[in-house]
Amino acid sequence: MEELKAYPRSSAFEALLSKVYLELWNLQDQPAAFASRVETFVSVFLPSMFQRKIVEKYPHLHQKL
């Protein structure tokens, strides 16, 4: 785990993924909490992240999203 903490974070995205990974790692002995966090991450965070990336790349789609 120390090598993960020492990993140079070149972007906010990598920092966020590191935080999510560490949180999930700490919950590995608690299956219900682990499943809940994974579900939240997949259903809430990922869609909004990809929507932002799409809007950045294709600004004319902003009104449609």
Helices and strands as residue ranges (DSSP letters): H 2-5, H 12-26, H 31-40, I 41-45, H 46-57, G 59-61
